[in-house]
């Protein structure tokens, strides 16, 4: 007899909860294609009304422990009875897989003694300020047994945990998950969270993903720092392309913040290694910026960048979607700007710099382009989403 543990996300907002139930079948361990769909009571998960309560669990990724012969875990999308994606199904919104898009998530969290109980370790007579506990050992950490058991379980199930460490607050930890492919990245992070939640039952702990569980005193919050790259970023790159990407990220600041987790305003204050939620900045090796550029990347302008804004409770599917959309915008913008620059090459660029008192902005270059009798904007360029808002891409950096 084989146990199949079905795992899905419910319809609660602003962030969903993980749910699961087990089906027992006879036979060998199936491949994903052989795992049957199943139904559940959507009226109990805020995904259906009582008079029509069936929701459908569509298996989308299978996980198994290497040494297990009688158990598999299946991550599922929630579908309507007619086969269409449920409105709570953010995974479906990612579209097709893109394997050359890589993500590395840094999942921070606090461990509590239980629901509505103190953070682990904070029942001590004296808790020192943050800093002493970062990457600590011995009496300077608590909860290591759970943390390392979780790491081993994830690795045993094929989830690429690249590291764990104690964070700056007592009872706060972080693990890192890397995946190639935007959909796989979201799946693996959700599955790692599920395994953490399930292990917490064994220890009697509560895993707290709130971005700022300690609001008094000098304590960091918890983030889901998101490292990302594409093949173009890793292999082509270039300072101008990266700055185009940063401009696109700045112009879409509100779209990003909207899906970067609830109560993130409590964490993104401009203090404790964060930038203000109302501002955007990027910097080389700057952990107080919205986007951190690793020093090694800035040397050749090839590689990845870190978005430090997502909160620890953010839905990775939504984080991936907004970043992917912004990268698409930057790619289109880069092509448009390249065309504009190449088509003003007949002009004396030193004269242009003098005319505009420095490097011309994208909008000024566009004006030069439009006023040149020898060239005309193609229909492709005028229909470009990068073309319609030139004011959002001025060359501040």
C-alpha positions in Angstrom: 0.0 0.0 0.0 1.3 3.4 -1.0 0.6 6.7 0.8 0.3 9.8 -1.3 0.4 13.1 0.6 -1.5 15.8 -1.3 -0.3 19.4 -0.5 -2.0 22.6 -1.6 -2.5 26.3 -0.8 -5.8 27.5 0.6 -7.7 30.6 -0.2 -6.9 32.7 2.8 -5.6 36.2 2.3 -3.4 38.1 2.4 -1.2 35.0 2.4 -2.4 31.4 1.9 -1.9 28.5 4.4 -0.6 25.1 3.5 -3.0 22.2 3.6 -2.6 18.4 3.2 -4.4 15.1 3.2 -3.3 11.5 2.5 -4.7 9.0 0.0 -3.7 5.3 0.4 -3.6 3.3 -2.9 -2.4 -0.2 -3.8 0.5 -0.6 -6.1 4.0 0.8 -6.8 5.1 4.4 -6.3 3.6 6.2 -9.2 5.2 8.8 -11.5 3.5 12.2 -11.4 1.5 11.4 -14.5 0.0 8.4 -12.7 -1.0 10.3 -9.5 -4.8 10.8 -9.7 -6.5 14.1 -9.2 -8.5 14.3 -5.9 -11.1 16.6 -4.5 -11.5 18.4 -1.2 -14.0 20.5 0.7 -13.3 24.0 -0.6 -15.9 25.6 1.7 -13.5 24.8 4.6 -10.5 26.5 2.9 -12.2 29.7 1.6 -12.1 28.3 -1.9 -15.8 27.4 -2.5 -19.3 27.9 -1.1 -21.0 25.2 0.9 -23.7 24.6 -1.8 -21.0 23.7 -4.3 -18.0 22.8 -2.2 -15.8 20.6 -4.3 -12.3 21.8 -5.2 -10.0 19.8 -7.4 -6.4 19.0 -6.5 -4.3 18.7 -9.7 -0.9 17.1 -9.0 1.9 19.2 -10.5 5.2 18.1 -8.8 6.2 14.9 -7.0 8.7 14.7 -4.1 9.9 11.5 -2.5 12.4 10.5 0.1 15.3 8.6 -1.3 15.0 5.7 1.1 11.2 5.5 1.2 9.3 2.9 -0.7 5.8 3.5 0.5 5.3 7.3 0.6 5.3 10.2 -1.9 4.4 13.9 -1.5 2.6 15.6 -4.3 2.3 19.4 -4.6 -1.0 20.4 -6.2 -2.7 23.3 -7.9 -6.3 24.0 -7.0 -8.7 23.8 -9.9 -12.4 24.5 -10.3 -14.7 21.6 -11.1 -14.8 22.7 -14.7 -11.0 22.3 -15.0 -10.1 26.0 -14.9 -7.6 27.4 -12.4 -9.1 28.6 -9.1 -8.7 32.3 -8.5 -6.4 31.5 -5.6 -4.1 29.5 -7.9 -1.1 31.9 -8.4 1.1 29.1 -9.7 -0.9 28.9 -12.9 -0.2 32.6 -13.5 3.5 31.9 -14.0 2.8 30.4 -17.4 5.4 28.1 -19.0 8.6 27.1 -17.3 11.7 29.2 -18.0 14.7 27.0 -17.1 17.3 29.7 -17.7 15.7 31.9 -15.0 17.4 31.0 -11.7 16.2 31.9 -8.2 17.8 31.6 -4.8 15.5 32.4 -1.9 16.8 33.2 1.6 13.9 32.2 3.9 14.1 33.8 7.3 11.7 32.8 10.2 11.3 32.8 13.9 10.7 29.7 16.1 8.1 30.1 18.9 7.6 27.8 21.8 4.0 27.4 20.5 1.1 29.5 19.2 0.9 32.7 21.2 3.9 31.7 23.2 7.3 33.5 23.4 9.9 33.2 20.7 12.3 30.4 21.5 15.0 31.6 23.9 13.2 34.8 24.9 12.1 33.3 28.2 15.7 33.7 29.5 16.2 36.2 32.3 18.5 38.2 30.0 18.5 38.4 26.2 21.3 40.4 24.7 21.0 42.6 21.7 21.1 41.3 18.2 24.5 40.5 16.7 25.7 38.1 19.3 23.4 35.4 18.0 24.2 35.6 14.3 25.7 32.3 13.2 26.1 31.5 16.9 26.8 28.2 18.5 26.3 26.7 21.9 24.2 28.8 24.3 23.9 31.6 21.7 21.5 29.6 19.6 18.2 27.6 20.2 16.3 25.3 17.9 19.2 23.8 15.9 17.9 20.3 16.1 14.8 21.2 14.2 16.7 23.4 11.7 19.2 20.7 10.8 16.6 17.9 10.6 14.6 20.1 8.2 17.7 20.7 6.1 18.5 17.0 5.9 14.9 16.1 5.0 14.8 18.7 2.2 18.1 17.5 0.7 16.8 13.9 0.9 13.8 14.9 -1.1 15.7 16.6 -3.9 15.2 20.2 -2.7 18.4 22.1 -3.2 19.1 23.7 0.2 22.4 25.5 -0.2 22.8 26.5 3.4 21.4 27.3 6.8 22.4 29.7 9.6 21.3 31.3 12.8 20.1 34.8 12.2 20.7 38.0 14.2 17.9 37.5 16.8 17.8 34.6 19.2 15.3 32.1 17.9 15.6 33.4 14.3 17.0 31.2 11.5 17.5 31.2 7.8 17.8 28.6 5.1 18.5 29.1 1.4 16.8 27.3 -1.5 18.2 27.4 -5.0 16.4 26.2 -8.2 16.7 26.5 -11.9 13.4 27.4 -13.4 10.9 29.9 -12.2 8.1 27.4 -11.5 10.4 24.9 -9.8 11.8 27.7 -7.6 8.3 28.5 -6.3 7.4 24.8 -5.9 10.6 24.0 -4.0 10.2 26.9 -1.6 6.6 26.1 -0.8 7.5 22.4 -0.3 10.4 23.4 2.0 7.9 25.5 4.1 5.5 22.6 4.2 8.2 20.2 5.5 9.2 22.8 8.2 5.6 23.2 9.3 5.2 19.5 9.5 8.4 19.0 11.5 7.3 21.7 13.9 4.4 19.4 15.0 7.0 16.9 16.3 8.8 19.6 18.4 5.7 21.4 19.5 6.9 24.6 18.0 5.2 27.3 15.9 7.0 28.7 12.8 6.5 32.4 12.6 6.9 33.9 9.1 5.7 37.4 10.1 8.1 40.0 8.8 8.4 41.8 12.1 7.3 39.7 15.1 9.4 41.8 17.5 8.3 45.4 17.1 10.0 46.8 20.2 13.8 47.0 20.7 16.6 46.9 18.2 15.8 43.7 16.3 15.8 42.9 12.6 12.7 41.6 10.9 12.5 38.5 8.7 12.8 38.6 4.9 12.6 36.4 1.9 15.6 37.9 0.1 15.3 36.9 -3.5 18.4 36.4 -5.7 17.6 36.1 -9.4 19.3 35.9 -12.7 18.6 35.1 -16.4 20.9 33.7 -19.0 21.3 37.2 -20.4 22.3 38.6 -17.0 24.8 35.8 -16.4 26.4 35.6 -19.9 25.8 39.0 -21.6 25.2 41.5 -18.9 26.8 44.9 -19.2 26.5 47.9 -16.9 24.0 49.6 -19.1 21.7 46.6 -19.2 21.8 46.2 -15.4 21.0 49.9 -15.0 18.1 49.5 -17.4 16.9 46.6 -15.2 17.3 48.8 -12.0 15.3 51.6 -13.7 12.5 49.1 -14.6 12.5 47.8 -11.0 12.2 51.4 -9.8 9.4 52.3 -12.1 7.4 49.2 -11.0 8.2 49.7 -7.3 4.5 49.7 -6.3 3.7 46.5 -8.2 6.5 44.8 -6.4 5.7 46.0 -2.9 2.0 45.0 -3.4 3.0 41.3 -3.6 6.0 41.3 -1.3 4.1 40.3 1.8 1.6 41.8 4.3 2.9 44.0 7.2 6.1 44.5 5.3 5.9 48.2 6.2 6.8 47.2 9.7 10.1 45.7 8.4 11.0 48.0 5.5 11.7 51.1 7.6 15.2 52.1 6.3 16.7 50.6 9.4 18.0 47.1 10.3 19.5 46.4 6.8 16.4 47.5 4.9 15.5 50.4 2.6 12.3 52.3 3.3 9.2 50.8 1.7 8.5 54.2 0.1 11.9 54.4 -1.6 13.9 52.5 -4.2 17.7 52.2 -4.3 20.4 49.9 -5.5 24.0 49.6 -4.4 27.1 47.4 -4.7 27.4 45.2 -1.6 24.8 47.4 0.1 22.4 45.5 2.4 20.5 48.7 3.2 19.5 49.0 -0.5 16.3 47.7 -2.2 18.6 45.8 -4.6 22.0 44.6 -3.6 24.6 44.0 -6.4 27.2 41.5 -5.2 30.7 43.0 -5.5 31.8 40.2 -7.8 29.0 40.9 -10.2 29.8 44.6 -10.4 33.3 43.8 -11.5 32.2 42.5 -14.8 28.5 43.3 -14.7 27.5 39.7 -15.2 25.6 37.5 -12.8 22.7 37.9 -10.3 21.2 40.5 -8.1 19.4 40.3 -4.7 16.0 41.9 -4.2 16.0 42.5 -0.4 12.4 43.8 -0.2 10.2 40.6 -0.1 9.0 39.7 3.4 9.4 36.3 4.9 5.7 35.6 4.5 5.5 36.5 0.8 4.0 34.1 -1.7 7.0 33.0 -3.9 4.8 32.5 -6.9 3.7 36.2 -6.8 7.3 37.3 -6.1 8.6 35.3 -9.1 5.8 36.6 -11.4 6.4 40.3 -10.7 10.2 39.9 -11.1 9.7 38.0 -14.3 7.4 40.7 -15.7 9.9 43.4 -14.8 12.8 41.5 -16.4 10.6 41.2 -19.6 10.1 45.0 -19.5 13.8 45.6 -19.0 14.7 43.3 -21.9 12.2 45.2 -24.2 13.4 48.5 -22.9 17.1 47.5 -23.6 16.3 46.7 -27.2 14.4 50.0 -27.7 17.2 52.0 -26.1 19.8 50.2 -28.2 17.9 51.1 -31.3 17.6 54.7 -30.2 21.3 55.0 -29.4 22.4 53.4 -32.7 20.2 55.7 -34.7 21.6 58.8 -33.2 25.2 57.8 -34.0 25.1 60.0 -37.1 24.9 63.0 -34.6 28.0 64.2 -32.8 27.5 62.6 -29.3 29.7 65.2 -27.7 27.4 67.9 -29.0 24.4 66.0 -27.5 26.1 65.8 -24.2 26.8 69.5 -24.3 23.3 70.3 -25.4 21.8 68.3 -22.4 24.4 69.3 -19.9 25.6 65.7 -19.5 24.5 62.2 -20.6 21.1 62.5 -22.4 18.2 60.8 -20.8 16.2 58.1 -22.7 13.5 60.7 -23.3 15.9 63.2 -24.7 17.5 60.6 -26.9 14.0 59.7 -28.1 13.4 63.4 -29.0 16.6 63.5 -31.0 15.6 60.3 -32.7 12.1 61.6 -33.6 13.5 64.8 -34.9 16.0 63.2 -37.2 14.7 63.3 -40.8 16.6 60.2 -41.8 14.9 57.9 -39.3 11.4 57.1 -38.2 10.0 55.1 -35.4 8.9 51.6 -36.5 5.5 50.3 -35.6 7.2 47.7 -33.4 8.9 50.4 -31.3 5.8 52.6 -30.9 3.8 49.6 -29.8 6.5 48.6 -27.3 5.5 48.8 -23.6 8.9 50.2 -23.0 8.2 53.2 -25.3 5.0 54.4 -23.6 6.5 55.6 -20.4 9.9 57.1 -21.2 9.9 59.3 -18.2 10.3 56.3 -15.9 13.7 55.4 -17.2 15.8 58.5 -16.7 19.4 57.8 -16.2 19.7 58.7 -12.5 22.4 56.2 -11.9 
